[in-house]
Amino acid sequence: MRALKRGLTKGLTLQAALMFALLGSVLLAAPASAQDAADPPKAKKDDKRSADKKKDKKKARDDNAAKDKKEAKAAKDADEPTTESTEDEEDLGGTPKAVIAEATHDFGTVWASADNFIKHTFTIKNEGDGLLKILSVKPACGCTLAGDHPDRLKPGESGEFPFKLKTETLAHAKDGKFSKAVTITTNDPEKPTLRLLLEGTARFHVAAPALISFGTLKADVDTERTETITNNTDKPLKLTLPETKVTPESPFKYELVEKEEGKVYELKVRTVPPLQEGRINGELKIQTNIEEQKELNVRVALNVPPRLLVRPSLVVYDPKRLTRPVTFTNNGSTDVKVTGATTDDPALDVEIEEMDAGKNYTIKVTFPENYDSSKTDRKLVIKTDDPEKPEIEVPIRTQAVAQRKRPAEELEGKPAPEFKLTSTAGKSLDNASLSTHDAVVLSFWAADCPYCKKALPRVDSVREEFKDKNVRFINVAETMRKKFSDEELKKVTEELKLGGELVTDQENTLGPKFKATSYPTMFILGKSGKVEMVSIGNVPTLEIDFKKKLALLTGGQAEAPATAAETGTADAAGAVTTVDDATGMTKTSASGQGK
């Protein structure tokens, strides 16, 4: 009945539209014809402007008539039966269902070069009875490029989603093996996210290192790095080194040694001191006789720190971490002693700890409870016996504007999300069982996250200290770039010598509940069921923070002494690897600086 009524309404609308269109044409056209008949022939001396004006009026009338006819035709077309529904009608009912037959494509082994791209097209079908909307298509890295694709699929329709990858970038992965993810987000209520994988092996005709890094060296260090260059073709390889000159900007000597005739070479790079402070980059272009790869570009890099290095370069007041460590490192060949340290704010307490006489010191700046954060432009002055730098100033700043919290930090002080864990050893833990423990440490990490491999052993050192307490340490393995099998995860934990319980969550079902978007993200849960502390990244004060909080929760001392590991072995900025929930993309950043 509703459809019949809608049809009658549309029919009446059509008739009215046609009637008004015809009437408008007659009314507009009639006066024009009458006027033209009444006018006598014009003489050449008549005003030309009057004729042009009449011509413009006639054109306007004709345009209006044409517009009316067009609108009438549109009304007629709208009333005619059609097999295609409007977008609004399609959205009114039904449930879309995104189905992909093959979510993984293996390219096998491909040759890599700067201008070679490999391509594959995935097909997605809407097997539901509602309109399927493609909300986003996000490759996990810049080496994967998405092509044109449909943004919506009607029930029963299929759409093609093409991608191409740059082989030159892929071949630089370990052994040339690659696995690139693409995340497609739709309005499918049951499975809104589709994860596609493009896998294979990319090989250069001649495999050479893209970068030879010396890391951080002192200015007087003479050292050597050796890398292998391998011929992957059947043609005997010949390499030619260019002429190079040692300069302060490029203090390197190069040597090629043929280890296996026509097949394997060794490239030796040696530093030539004295090395200037700062970042040093060199580039070597090696010529080959392989037509497909005539030149090898090898970058060489090293970092030379200042002779006297103080980190961080800025002390920032944080009411959650009242003690802020500052490290002093002497990278020179002559001993330099720290003879004192003061601030221009009497409310601050300064303590000097000698780690290695003449080489390494830790200066701890402690803010009082309820510190007046309106104070500005304070400074820490470190005094030394160095004739060139008798004093080193470090600014002290307060957080005038609160930093944006990471999602996980918003859980602090709130009840822990609902969860249920079963370790690889078969032990279970859920919210209800929290009350049986004074504290539970949950560490979300990924086996291919470099900063997790630095932070988790430090957490494990805290576990050793609290092993006789009623505290459980659980390491929850998430997926970052690739999925790891239980055997692979076990091997990684053994290499890191982690003694805590292991839980595998390779489908990333638990991490998002705790808003763990950066790895490592660690939580301390109390027996009340609340999140007592959140720690993100490999922060310098990791052990101090954990020991202090766990001591309070287990009824021990509130303050734990700092160690050399606590103040000198972590990344100064507290680096983390950040993961986008939707794309799987990763990024390294400094803890506390946001994403």
WOQUINOR-V843853 format. One line per field, one symbol per residue. psi: psi as a letter, one per 40 degrees, with the letter a starting at -180 (. if undefined). Layout:
psi->???
//
This chain:
psi->ddddddddddddddddddddddddddddddddddddddhiiiideihdddddddddddddddddddddddddddddddeiiiehiiddddediihihhhhdhehhheahiiiidehhiiihihhiheaeihhhhdihhieieehhhaiiieihiheiiihgiiiihddddeeiheehihhihhhhaehddgehhhihhiahhhidhhihdhhhebhiidehhiiihihhhheiehhhhihhihihhiddgfihihhhhdhhedhihhhhhihiihiiahhhihhhhiiehdegehhhhihiihhiidhhhiiehhhhhedgdhhihhhhheiehihiheihiieheeihhhhhhdhhedhihhhhhiiifigeehifiihhhhiehddgdhhhhihiigdhhihiidddeeheiiiihihihieeeiihaddedeeidihhhhhiidfhdddeddddddddddddedeighhhhhhhihcdihiiddddddddddefheiihhhfeefdddddefgehhihhihhieeeihdihhhigidfddddddddddddeeaiehiiiidddeeeihdegiihhhhdddeiihhihheea.
//
